[in-house]
């Protein structure tokens, strides 16, 4: 199933309560957007979680749906609330309560890409912003909410694995302070968005694959984890950040030669995460 905003890959038979989603790996850049930005084609992609959707592409083979954004993060950030509009970018938007994401230019319609580089020379109209939200944000989140509802109805629970990638430099400092640089950061908003037992099993899946992990530092989970994670209702959301240096050249945005090997490792992890969804359902039935 494919729309302007997303692509949904469904398994032949859904066998797990797990859902995999990649909200920041979209790479369909609208021509009018590219014509408007002051950035070159390479720089505009610097906020993109490039190829994350390809790292977890085997999710349907393991019985789980995979929801992938098509529109890029620089166009609409799907891991922000629909009302996180930036008055410094969008005409007619009133200043609201202080919001560090908006203040830094990373609202739902971003003003900057990585390293604070401005996307536009001027402002956008509110009508332009609303059109993007209507065409991209709302369809993606409607699809995600429907998946969570369907999984919960089918299995009595839903586990969302919200897949992202992180710049290596973002974890280098935190890793050095902790004595080890993680390759994967798992975010459950410090226990607010997922059951601790599920988090333990998720971490074990990555550790068993030979990957170094950390929890909630420096990424604890943003809007998606906060909005959809409801452990008391057996609806769990875990943000998973993968070090980009593992599989791509961050300067050129090209996959590294060993990208297929990293894909294979992640396919095994995805299988283990899908199994968590089956295990939780069995526990609930006992």
Backbone torsions as a table, in degrees:
resi	resn	phi	psi	omega
1	UNK	NA	126.2	-175.7
2	UNK	-134.6	135.9	173.5
3	UNK	-129.9	-174.4	178.8
4	UNK	-65.4	-31.8	-172.4
5	UNK	-93.4	-29.7	-171.3
6	UNK	-154.4	167.3	170.1
7	UNK	-125.7	132.6	179.6
8	UNK	-116.6	115.7	176.9
9	UNK	-102.2	117.9	-177.7
10	UNK	-104.2	145.8	176.2
11	UNK	-73.2	159.8	175.1
12	UNK	-59.8	-39.1	175.7
13	UNK	-140.6	125.3	-179.2
14	UNK	-79.1	118.2	-174.1
15	UNK	-119.4	4.4	-176.8
16	UNK	-143.6	154.0	177.3
17	UNK	-80.3	-1.2	-178.8
18	UNK	-73.3	147.4	172.2
19	UNK	-131.5	135.2	174.9
20	UNK	-111.3	135.4	-179.0
21	UNK	-139.8	143.6	179.5
22	UNK	-129.9	92.0	-173.6
23	UNK	-83.5	-12.1	-173.7
24	UNK	-117.6	8.5	-177.5
25	UNK	-97.8	6.9	179.2
26	UNK	-60.9	139.1	-177.7
27	UNK	-136.8	24.8	173.9
28	UNK	-96.0	93.6	-175.1
29	UNK	-88.5	115.7	180.0
30	UNK	-59.2	135.8	-179.2
31	UNK	-56.1	-38.1	-179.3
32	UNK	-68.9	-30.5	175.9
33	UNK	-68.3	-44.7	178.5
34	UNK	-64.1	-33.5	179.0
35	UNK	-71.3	-24.7	-175.5
36	UNK	-89.8	-29.5	-175.7
37	UNK	-71.8	150.7	176.6
38	UNK	-90.5	-1.6	-178.4
39	UNK	-91.9	154.7	175.9
40	UNK	-78.2	165.2	-176.2
41	UNK	-57.5	-29.4	179.1
42	UNK	-75.2	-46.9	-176.5
43	UNK	-65.2	-36.4	-177.2
44	UNK	-64.6	-20.4	-179.2
45	UNK	-89.3	-0.3	-170.6
46	UNK	-68.1	-19.4	176.9
47	UNK	-91.1	-6.6	-175.7
48	UNK	-70.6	136.6	170.9
49	UNK	-83.4	70.0	-169.9
50	UNK	-58.6	131.4	170.4
51	UNK	71.9	3.8	178.5
52	UNK	-60.1	-38.1	178.9
53	UNK	-62.0	-31.5	178.7
54	UNK	-76.5	-28.9	178.4
55	UNK	-66.4	-30.5	-177.0
56	UNK	-113.0	22.2	-174.3
57	UNK	-63.1	-20.0	-177.2
58	UNK	-82.6	2.4	-178.4
59	UNK	-51.4	-45.8	179.5
60	UNK	-62.5	-28.4	177.1
61	UNK	-66.2	-21.2	179.9
62	UNK	-103.5	17.5	172.6
63	UNK	87.1	12.8	-176.7
64	UNK	-120.8	144.9	174.9
65	UNK	-72.3	151.3	177.4
66	UNK	-127.3	118.7	178.8
67	UNK	-106.5	120.1	-178.7
68	UNK	-121.0	132.3	173.1
69	UNK	-69.8	145.9	173.4
70	UNK	-103.6	-40.2	178.6
71	UNK	-72.9	144.6	-176.3
72	UNK	-77.7	157.7	-179.9
73	UNK	-62.1	-34.4	-179.5
74	UNK	-65.5	-20.1	-179.3
75	UNK	-88.8	-50.3	175.0
76	UNK	-146.3	129.7	178.4
77	UNK	-95.1	108.5	-175.8
78	UNK	-76.0	-8.6	177.2
79	UNK	-100.0	32.3	174.4
80	UNK	-130.8	156.4	175.1
81	UNK	-69.1	149.0	-178.6
82	UNK	-61.9	-22.2	-178.1
83	UNK	-97.6	8.3	178.6
84	UNK	-84.7	67.3	-178.0
85	UNK	-93.3	138.9	-172.5
86	UNK	-96.0	111.8	-179.9
87	UNK	-66.6	-18.6	177.3
88	UNK	-77.2	-12.1	-179.4
89	UNK	-114.9	-36.8	-169.7
90	UNK	-109.6	123.7	-179.6
91	UNK	-63.7	141.4	174.0
92	UNK	80.8	6.7	178.0
93	UNK	-95.3	127.0	180.0
94	UNK	-79.5	148.9	175.3
95	UNK	-71.8	129.6	-179.3
96	UNK	-107.1	-158.5	177.3
97	UNK	-61.5	149.9	179.3
98	UNK	-53.8	132.1	179.7
99	UNK	-137.8	113.8	-174.6
100	UNK	-62.4	-30.3	178.9
101	UNK	-68.4	-46.5	179.2
102	UNK	-64.9	-43.1	-178.2
103	UNK	-59.6	-33.4	-179.4
104	UNK	-87.7	4.0	177.3
105	UNK	88.4	13.4	-175.2
106	UNK	-115.5	49.9	174.4
107	UNK	-79.2	-166.7	-177.3
108	UNK	-67.2	-30.8	167.9
109	UNK	-108.9	99.2	-172.5
110	UNK	-63.7	145.5	174.6
111	UNK	-96.6	-23.4	-177.1
112	UNK	-135.0	163.1	169.7
113	UNK	-108.6	-162.5	-177.4
114	UNK	-55.2	146.3	179.9
115	UNK	63.2	23.6	172.6
116	UNK	70.8	20.9	-179.2
117	UNK	-79.6	126.6	-176.4
118	UNK	-65.8	138.3	179.5
119	UNK	-84.1	-35.3	-173.5
120	UNK	-123.2	161.5	175.1
121	UNK	-88.1	-26.5	-178.7
122	UNK	-134.1	-153.0	-177.4
123	UNK	-100.9	164.2	172.9
124	UNK	-103.0	152.9	173.3
125	UNK	-76.5	156.8	177.5
126	UNK	-65.2	-33.5	177.8
127	UNK	-63.0	-38.8	177.5
128	UNK	-63.5	-45.7	179.4
129	UNK	-61.9	-45.8	-179.5
130	UNK	-63.2	-35.5	178.6
131	UNK	-63.6	-41.1	178.2
132	UNK	-63.8	-41.8	179.9
133	UNK	-64.4	-39.3	179.7
134	UNK	-68.2	-39.8	-175.6
135	UNK	-82.8	-26.9	-172.2
136	UNK	-121.4	-58.1	-172.2
137	UNK	-63.7	-52.3	-174.7
138	UNK	-65.4	-43.4	177.2
139	UNK	-62.1	-40.7	-179.8
140	UNK	-62.8	-47.5	-177.0
141	UNK	-72.9	-28.4	173.0
142	UNK	-64.3	-41.9	178.4
143	UNK	-65.7	-41.4	179.8
144	UNK	-65.4	-44.6	179.0
145	UNK	-62.6	-38.7	178.4
146	UNK	-64.6	-40.3	177.3
147	UNK	-62.0	-45.4	-179.7
148	UNK	-62.7	-42.2	178.9
149	UNK	-62.8	-45.8	-177.9
150	UNK	-64.6	-42.9	179.8
151	UNK	-64.4	-42.1	-179.8
152	UNK	-65.3	-39.7	179.1
153	UNK	-66.7	-38.6	-176.8
154	UNK	-76.4	-41.8	-170.9
155	UNK	-114.8	-7.9	-177.0
156	UNK	82.9	4.2	177.2
157	UNK	-165.3	167.8	175.2
158	UNK	-146.2	139.5	177.4
159	UNK	-124.8	114.3	179.7
160	UNK	-96.9	123.2	172.4
161	UNK	-103.8	105.1	-175.7
162	UNK	-92.6	105.4	-167.4
163	UNK	-93.3	131.7	-178.9
164	UNK	-141.1	173.3	169.6
165	UNK	-129.7	157.9	-176.5
166	UNK	-130.0	142.6	175.0
167	UNK	-61.3	140.9	-178.6
168	UNK	-59.1	-37.8	-177.8
169	UNK	-65.5	-23.6	-179.9
170	UNK	-69.2	-25.0	-178.3
171	UNK	-108.0	-10.0	-176.1
172	UNK	-62.1	-48.7	-178.4
173	UNK	-64.7	-45.7	179.9
174	UNK	-63.3	-38.2	-179.7
175	UNK	-68.0	-39.1	179.5
176	UNK	-65.5	-38.1	177.9
177	UNK	-65.9	-34.2	-179.1
178	UNK	-86.5	-8.2	179.7
179	UNK	91.3	-2.1	179.0
180	UNK	-157.3	139.1	179.6
181	UNK	-94.2	117.8	-179.1
182	UNK	-72.8	150.4	174.3
183	UNK	-98.9	-19.1	178.7
184	UNK	-138.5	131.3	175.4
185	UNK	-115.8	124.3	-179.1
186	UNK	-102.0	126.0	-179.0
187	UNK	-117.1	123.9	174.2
188	UNK	-127.2	24.4	-178.9
189	UNK	53.5	45.8	177.4
190	UNK	55.8	43.6	175.4
191	UNK	93.8	-4.5	-175.2
192	UNK	-82.0	-21.7	-172.8
193	UNK	-111.1	-3.8	-179.4
194	UNK	-155.3	152.7	177.3
195	UNK	-65.2	135.6	-178.7
196	UNK	-58.1	-35.4	179.3
197	UNK	-64.2	-40.5	177.7
198	UNK	-65.1	-43.1	177.9
199	UNK	-58.9	-40.8	179.1
200	UNK	-61.1	-42.4	-178.8
201	UNK	-70.9	-35.2	176.8
202	UNK	-64.0	-46.8	179.5
203	UNK	-61.3	-41.8	179.8
204	UNK	-61.1	-35.5	179.7
205	UNK	-62.7	-41.3	178.9
206	UNK	-74.1	-40.3	178.8
207	UNK	-63.2	-41.8	178.5
208	UNK	-62.8	-25.5	177.8
209	UNK	-84.7	1.2	177.0
210	UNK	88.7	18.4	-177.4
211	UNK	-104.9	141.0	178.0
212	UNK	-81.5	137.0	-174.8
213	UNK	-124.2	160.4	170.2
214	UNK	-144.7	160.7	179.3
215	UNK	-118.6	126.5	167.7
216	UNK	65.8	-1.0	178.3
217	UNK	-132.9	120.2	6.1
218	UNK	-93.0	9.3	-177.4
219	UNK	-125.5	113.8	-176.5
220	UNK	-99.1	-7.5	-175.8
221	UNK	113.0	137.2	-177.6
222	UNK	-108.9	-142.0	-170.8
223	UNK	-55.7	-45.9	-174.3
224	UNK	-61.7	-47.5	178.5
225	UNK	-63.2	-42.3	-178.7
226	UNK	-66.3	-42.6	-173.8
227	UNK	-76.5	-39.8	-172.8
228	UNK	-99.4	-17.3	-179.4
229	UNK	-76.5	111.9	179.2
230	UNK	-136.4	75.1	-175.4
231	UNK	-56.2	-34.4	-178.6
232	UNK	-65.6	-20.2	178.1
233	UNK	-103.5	12.2	-177.8
234	UNK	60.1	39.2	172.1
235	UNK	-126.5	111.0	-171.6
236	UNK	-113.2	143.9	177.9
237	UNK	-135.7	125.1	-179.0
238	UNK	-126.5	124.1	175.8
239	UNK	-86.8	129.6	-178.1
240	UNK	-120.1	117.2	-180.0
241	UNK	-107.9	126.8	-179.2
242	UNK	-111.9	133.4	179.8
243	UNK	-61.4	121.9	-178.9
244	UNK	-63.4	-29.6	-178.0
245	UNK	-65.1	-15.2	178.3
246	UNK	-68.0	-30.2	-168.1
247	UNK	-137.2	-6.1	-177.6
248	UNK	-144.5	157.1	172.3
249	UNK	-83.5	113.1	-173.3
250	UNK	-70.3	-21.7	179.3
251	UNK	-78.4	-42.7	-177.2
252	UNK	-97.8	-13.9	-176.2
253	UNK	65.4	22.0	178.1
254	UNK	-95.6	143.0	174.8
255	UNK	-62.3	144.3	176.8
256	UNK	-74.9	160.1	-178.5
257	UNK	-55.9	-30.7	-178.0
258	UNK	-92.1	18.5	178.7
259	UNK	-52.9	-43.7	179.4
260	UNK	-59.5	-33.8	178.7
261	UNK	-68.4	-38.9	177.2
262	UNK	-66.7	-38.8	175.0
263	UNK	-57.0	-42.0	-179.5
264	UNK	-65.1	-42.4	177.7
265	UNK	-61.5	-46.0	-179.0
266	UNK	-67.6	-30.4	176.4
267	UNK	-63.5	-38.6	177.2
268	UNK	-67.9	-37.9	177.3
269	UNK	-65.1	-44.3	178.8
270	UNK	-58.4	-41.3	177.4
271	UNK	-60.4	-41.7	179.7
272	UNK	-67.9	-38.1	178.6
273	UNK	-68.3	-38.8	176.1
274	UNK	-62.3	-35.9	179.0
275	UNK	-65.1	-32.5	176.0
276	UNK	-58.4	-41.4	178.3
277	UNK	-62.0	-36.6	177.0
278	UNK	-72.2	-39.7	-179.3
279	UNK	-64.2	-41.6	-179.9
280	UNK	-64.8	-36.1	179.4
281	UNK	-66.6	-41.1	178.5
282	UNK	-62.6	-41.5	179.2
283	UNK	-61.1	-41.0	-179.1
284	UNK	-66.7	-29.3	-177.3
285	UNK	-80.7	-19.8	-175.7
286	UNK	-77.1	NA	NA
